[in-house]
Amino acid sequence: MADHDTNGSTPETATLSIGERSAVFPILKGNLGPDVIDIRKLTADTQMFSFDPGYGETASCRSAITFIDGDEGVLLHRGYPIEQLATEASFTETAYLLVYGELPTREDYERFQQDLKEQALLHEQIRNFFNGFRRDAHPMAILCGTVAALSAFYPDAVDISHEASRDLSTRRLIAKVPTIAAWAYKYTVGEPFVYPDNNLSFSENFLKMLFAKPNAEYKVNPVLARAIDRILILHADHEQNASTSTVRLVGSTGSNPFACIAAGIAALWGPAHGGANEAVLGMLAQIGTRENIPSFIAQVKDRESGVRLMGFGHRVYKNFDPRAKIMEQTYHEVVAELGLKHDPMFDLAAELEKIAVNDPYFVQRRLYPNVDFYSGLILKAMGIPTSMFTVLFAVARTVGWVSQWREMIEEPGQRIGRPRQLYVGEARRDYIPQCRRS
Ligand code: CMC
């Protein structure tokens, strides 16, 4: 319990009573958001560990990159609201901000963009890796494997103790992941790889690498490029989520940054995390028509069924996800630009949302649409195949991962991440030879 001063000011310490004993812990104050109880001496003082499966109650690090207020639906990157970045900034500007902490000057920005362009090319040997994958391989499998393999091409990256080396790895990763991502797609559809084009912006180039073919001119649609840019901004970082925590944990062992980001990609792949937008489309296809919504909702509410309303709920946002609103707006812009007939899947999603946000099950549990509820529909409208949705998320999140990795490495007194456990297995027992086992 926090120790309140008699004058009512914020307490400096918290006291934990265990039977007759008590232990006092400092309270640390951040700039925004809840204070934290510093339990680093918990075991020394009490001979006990804290128990927090899923780490929902645990601040695992200090960070100055991203702030989320889940009750108010606030998301700030280095202090700037996501709504402003999504409408005013470009993805590369947001990337610079996340990595270096400040918006770039014109000169810094130009140098950063130029560096990313130069680094977007892959070593020609990397082409050979793709042939080792089956044509029907999931592009996330190709991305994960190939990003890990970059470690073999840049042995200098192992030197994480020098800032210049970390900086070079940062730029290599932000620039090369989109090329690998686009090639993973090209490989699975049997089309030739498209090399990066230095005349284009980050998102224009990514679209071109995805969709251009040698037998036809490809003109980048600026509205679609802007939509991709915005989607990338919305997914760029999200404080200590599962994949970012994975990157930090792997990075805490001193692993090279390519291995760390490959681990982040693996964590992102799961349907509870980055795989959710792909899962939303699967769910909508399964529901099929409006008439089936009530029976689907009944299934979701039945805990035994194990079915979840994908694209709904968030560990942190308990009111609304600010990214979801921008996503929905972007969907309408894309549909208008492409002159698409209204997608019945969108109507189904909108109807599903309307029913769910008014249903006591979802209201009581504070489950609202998250960023992924509409992102899949936008990507589908743009012709991006479902299997590439999480890959696109990884392209964006690479920026957040490298920013968080750098912050961790630069933290004074950084140590390996090593949680403990509540052991519930057998107590010590003696080995029994096989012939005596019944
Ligand atoms: N559909 C139905 N029930 C849900 C859902 C859902 N999508 N999400 C949570 N619940 C229920 C859950 O069953 C539990 O109910 P009860 O209290 O009766 O046991 C309660 O709400 C709390 O759920 P929880 O699992 O403790 O919540 P969590 O914070 O561990 O999970 C989540 C967060 C995002 C994994 C979860 O909401 C979920 O599985 N959502 C669907 C997948 C999804 O859309 N993921 C994308 C997240 S946003 C992008 C990203 O950050 O990667």
Boltz pocket constraint, residues with backbone or C-beta under 6 A from the ligand:
constraints:
  - pocket:
      binder: B
      contacts: [[A, 238], [A, 241], [A, 271], [A, 272], [A, 273], [A, 274], [A, 276], [A, 300], [A, 307], [A, 308], [A, 309], [A, 310], [A, 311], [A, 312], [A, 313], [A, 314], [A, 315], [A, 316], [A, 365], [A, 367], [A, 370], [A, 371], [A, 372]]
      max_distance: 6.0
